[in-house]
Amino acid sequence: MKLSARNQFKGKIVEVKKGVTTSHVRIDIGGQVITASITNESVDEMKLEAGKTAYAIIKSTSVMVGVD
């Protein structure tokens, strides 16, 4: 995976909390937890679940989630 965003943090998903249309994905990046708000569709497509390795990718004020 190659991205232009410089702030990429690898960690483990500790929680995926689904709402009606949006999920909150919490990623532990070595003792700090970053929360990303993404669509439920993205959670399903990437098969995000607790325990899976993922990246918190920060660009400006947005936090995205990436997986290998």
C-alpha angles and dihedrals in degrees: 000000000000122000135171092227110104098201105076120155122188116211148130125281108242099179142005112196113187123207129182095288106349133057130205111221115196116202123189108216099185104312097332120090122215119195122208125191109215136156121278087236090060091049090053095044093050092040091230115189139150113287096028120122114245141158127243105214115193121197117169106312097338128093117204129184124228132184134189 
